[in-house]
Amino acid sequence: MIRDLYSQAINGLMSSDEWIIRQDHYDPKTNLQYESLFCLANGYMGTRGAHEEGTRVSIPCTYINGVFDKSETFMRELANMPNWLGIKLYIDKQLLSVDECEILEFSRALDIKKSILFKRIRLRDEYGRETLIEGLRFVSRYNIHLGAIKLYVTPINYNGILEVENIIDGSVVNFCDAPRFKVKHTALVENGSLLDDGEYIEVKTRDFGMHIGTGCKIKLFNDEGENLINNRQYGSFGEQAIEFVDCPVEEGKTIQIHKLTSFYTGRDVCEEKIKDAVLNDLSQFNYKSINEELDRHTKIYDAMWNDADIQINGDTELNRAIRFNIYHLMSTASEQDDRINIGAKLLHGEEYGGHAFWDTELFMLPFFTYVFPNTASNLVKYRYHLLDAARKNAQENGFLGAKYPWESADTGEEECPDWTIMPDGSCYPCYVAKYEHHVTADVAFGAYNYYQITNDMDYLLQYGAEIILETARFWSSRFEYNHESNRYEIFDVTGPDEWHEPVDNNCYTNYMAKWNIQVGLSLIKMLKSEHPQEYRRITAKISLHDKELELWQKVKEHVYLPKGKDGTLFEQFEGYFDLTEAIIEEYNEKDMPVRPQILKSVRLSETQLIKQADVVMLMYLLGSEFDKETQRVNYDYYEKRTMHGSSLSPSIYAIMGLRVGRTAMAYRYLRRAAFIDLLDLQKNTREGIHAANAGGVWKTVVFGFAGISINKENQLCIDPEMPPQWKEVIFKIHFHGSQLQIQVNCENEVSVELLSGKGIDIIINGKSLRVE
Amino acid sequence: MIRDLYSQAINGLMSSDEWIIRQDHYDPKTNLQYESLFCLANGYMGTRGAHEEGTRVSIPCTYINGVFDKSETFMRELANMPNWLGIKLYIDKQLLSVDECEILEFSRALDIKKSILFKRIRLRDEYGRETLIEGLRFVSRYNIHLGAIKLYVTPINYNGILEVENIIDGSVVNFCDAPRFKVKHTALVENGSLLDDGEYIEVKTRDFGMHIGTGCKIKLFNDEGENLINNRQYGSFGEQAIEFVDCPVEEGKTIQIHKLTSFYTGRDVCEEKIKDAVLNDLSQFNYKSINEELDRHTKIYDAMWNDADIQINGDTELNRAIRFNIYHLMSTASEQDDRINIGAKLLHGEEYGGHAFWDTELFMLPFFTYVFPNTASNLVKYRYHLLDAARKNAQENGFLGAKYPWESADTGEEECPDWTIMPDGSCYPCYVAKYEHHVTADVAFGAYNYYQITNDMDYLLQYGAEIILETARFWSSRFEYNHESNRYEIFDVTGPDEWHEPVDNNCYTNYMAKWNIQVGLSLIKMLKSEHPQEYRRITAKISLHDKELELWQKVKEHVYLPKGKDGTLFEQFEGYFDLTEAIIEEYNEKDMPVRPQILKSVRLSETQLIKQADVVMLMYLLGSEFDKETQRVNYDYYEKRTMHGSSLSPSIYAIMGLRVGRTAMAYRYLRRAAFIDLLDLQKNTREGIHAANAGGVWKTVVFGFAGISINKENQLCIDPEMPPQWKEVIFKIHFHGSQLQIQVNCENEVSVELLSGKGIDIIINGKSLRVE
């Protein structure tokens, strides 16, 4: 057990190895990856796993969900908050850090069961003094404003004075290691000491002037909880608040350092009360405080895991990797706030600025809807709150209804920039926002899917219907009518595969748009008959008249869907089959496709190589619309051409692989998805955790191997196809208000237990079963 | 020649080796020492030799003389100004720095002839890209507000985009590497871009709100002076202004980076005009600007060296070391500003906060008075401007007249703290300010000595007389009358040797106090007879009446001077001879005394070991009052007991060694003094250059080996005693308004040439000579 490496003070708190993500040695080259892997989030804020004492290579970030800023950069992005982690330990001015000292022992361990980051580091400085530093850190899921650190410091072979700097660093920037892109999103408002001890930094975002206050206190104790601090002095260092404390230390005697931090923003309380709220959180801070908070925090995680865990008997490593993905996903989303969403890299890194993409609806939302429906409800309401911005976006682009932005932050405006700066400083236009319109259908799909799974009619009537109708309306205006062929087409559009842009009649987009309109029409029908009052309210509100619905009907019936000659193979877009043939033939040691030789002579966009699932994505989403053979043909064709340049791709190929009988391949794809960050397979884990992929991993297990789906009658179906490596898989889902525990064994036998809610009819391996 | 290492672009500017202080390899352990050695000062500001790109171990400081602040620390100290050096070079986000890359070549070279810091560094990054960076830096002696950097950057084996950050860093603090002591002295006022390009930071000191503005511009040129910058963007990063620029670079092709910076403070122009003054300095910046400024700068240094050089034929190494000391001393003092003085570590480091001590009057002022009398005039006027504060200081301590503070900054108040924090955080009282009163006599000595050398009667009448009379008056009140023995004594006092404090009747103090009173009395006599109007004005101004002068006379006649039984050996203070005998018997490899064994059992203060010249210092200053034999006896006695814990000590023992016939010992002491910083003999060169020692080195050559002195008739005397190693020494001095070139050969033959001014009678080797 990894916990056996740790002292008694720590190891009693640590879970067993299947819940531990470990780092066994320090290497500056992998430090940024571990900062992402070890990021702690609690739905409110996320703090990357930077070292308290700082390292030469580091991107220390804390983000608070919803706190965005643009300033000199080209989009509103999550603003890096003051770094609250800073605890620098010195002996005679010698910083005890992995960069400055010889590392005699090194272990960091993320306990995903309890959401605690542990560390044990033994250092020798240049004078031969050895120090053992153990500790833990968490951001509380109980009081989401709190972050806490405990360190246990033991001089191994000396007596001395331990000097400690307790730091809140407001000088942080975004993209600190990229000179061309780095940007400062906050301006200092206050840097001061607190009444008795501790320090406080208040900053505001530079564009909107949103205030963020953070205060902290530090205490030094012996094991009896007695204060050890000898001297204490606060210093104001521009954007850094640094409190200096010291205490005598003795060979072999451990001292404890407790640091408690609190964050509040103008999103939480009114600006004038931010400091009071912070002070209040810190006011009772004593020897027991962190333990007590930790207790409350781990109880919540226990409950969360009770709902969210997937237990696989037969592949411990993979099981841990799956849990790792679930852990970060569920840690990031908020059960309290319906004005925030989930960034494409969670709260774990800088890439994509914390923006919500279609990733949320199609990759993450299924997990939350089945596991944490309250959280899912916030995610789908977020889109409703930004419906007006989507309406404006449609209007500005010459369309009707609501057009959701490709990238969404707090205002709902399009945050995807129109141009991109290359590493060499050259600018090239970025067409994604201009052409990649399918997100609008994806948002509608998410809203409807949430309703299907939860049966949450209140949501549908109050929020979802308006989204679905306004997006259907958008599509009706987005299609162009081709008189010659009597069909509706979409020109100049980009599908999920962004390596071909723009194209005409992207299969995925046309089909999803058609689906959106169709769901709009069904919804109208249902509302009219079952909720006539709401029907009148909604259609009046959005001025939707029957005349318009006639057009929808016409569009729906005549949407053009490009197909190959035999009628089975879909053409990803018009002209795709005419592109240069290119097939993936090799895979590297990480099971990732090797770039085919042809790319040395032909440009990528001129080949049939695609970035990610596109036609296959469509068939995954709307599976019931395509027969098995069609799915198989398309899968086999496109799988050989998909480079998985997006992390959204492998999980879809895993699930679809199972549908079409490519079981072994599906398992390989699952592994690839599950380890994408742990093994840094995309080489960009330093920039955050692949959020959509994390949701995709859950989906692959639950929708793929465990075979969960919803049929046309909106019934839950379970058709498992267990891999030979697994003996058993156990997990829980919510469906139509009930919670079920589902257990599948290696014979694909399913047992279902009703944990809460009313009895329910489900279809298991084709047979109907009443679960009560 | 070192310059042969450098490319053509650089080496034409470099002086020959005897003027070059070199660093041949980079070691973080010696980097702080080299930052001090390579500090560039111009009388207005000083900038330590930190690397433009920053290093892990660094204390990057720029000080502007006269800009002090206290804030949370315990004394007003020179506030670290925004660091203007920052130029970070990146290739694909890879910082080109000695810490981050492999060092293939390394050379830094301080040209003390021209006051230019050169560098040549060839680096290989982790991708194998090699880059040659050569460059130069200077702070102009022409426009003292300007600092300039030129870099020549050559990609050796790659093409790419060079990314450059042009940084002004206002986040700097004092004592940045000492957690217990570090303090921020400035607060940000403005951080903005300039009109077309460039950036500007304005800060103010936290206590007095003195504003300091600094702006800079950066340009990238090819050798034809064409602009190479492709992109340019300014970013406001809290207390840092960072301008990003980039340009394409090609293998083997050199590009030039020119950075020009300007500083103004509220001491220079009114607060509202600071930014305009900075902008004005930068407004015409073009390809030629730095070369032109450099030209004007080196012309001034040529002229300064023409006055200040000491040329020794026979010991090149020592000669360079002597020049090194002269260089830093003359670089720091101002010929323009009589409200500033010279800090004990020059503008080169943090220790002693830039405070003036007795070091100025007794160690540095002789150099300036003989070599740069205008600068000397500013130094002696500084004390006059702070006479009121000295009067207040006397009054507050219960004395009459003027009592100068042990440590003096801008206000003239005592800046020496009453307590000191030990590295372990414990406080102990610091008695220096309370007891070490001799500084007041030393200030009077400086004023009078300046007058003796320059014959500047205007100074004496307008400034000096008041200082001498008010300090004499202080001493008359400081002495206590002992009725029993009919003598005047000083109890509870500390002499130059601070290892015994406080003591009674310190020889040095009593004698200097007596001298002060005596000079006061002579001055009164002279004024009365020769300048009766001024006599009336001055005595009226300070209310000095004959009655008081009677007391002075009485004190002078009855000052107690403790001596040994035989009447030749002075007792450093009452009771000194009763202390535990302790003799220095060993010297380490750097020729520094080894602590005697007795210190293992007896406390230092209970032994006869002393920190520095005390009785010997007295005999050095007032040599004509003691016969040769007395001087020899005291020298031999105290030399064996002096640990040279202060850098002020070796030069005095060198000069006195010559007086008493210890010639070989004198030479050893000279070497020790000359190399004190170059070889880091005191192990604290990282904290600045030993300013008093630098003056002492000059004095040792000129007063010691060349034998310059002034006799009782105020005539210049030359009695050389050349060391066997030297063939010849040549230097220039001013005396009584004339400038003389003095040449001494190995036979101690002297030739004197009158360079300017009127003819003068001097005594050479005992014989009178008229020089015309």
Interface residues (C-beta under 8 A of the other chain):
Chain A: R56 E72 K88 Y90 D92 K93 D99 G160 I161 E163 E165 G170 S171 V173 D177 A178 P179 R180 K182 V183 K184 A187 L188 N230 N231 Q233 G235 S236 F237 G238 E239 Q240 I242 F244 D246 P248 P423 D424 G425
Chain B: R56 E72 K88 Y90 D92 K93 D99 G160 I161 E163 E165 G170 S171 V173 D177 A178 P179 R180 K182 V183 K184 A187 L188 N230 N231 Q233 G235 S236 F237 G238 E239 Q240 I242 F244 D246 P248 P423 D424 G425
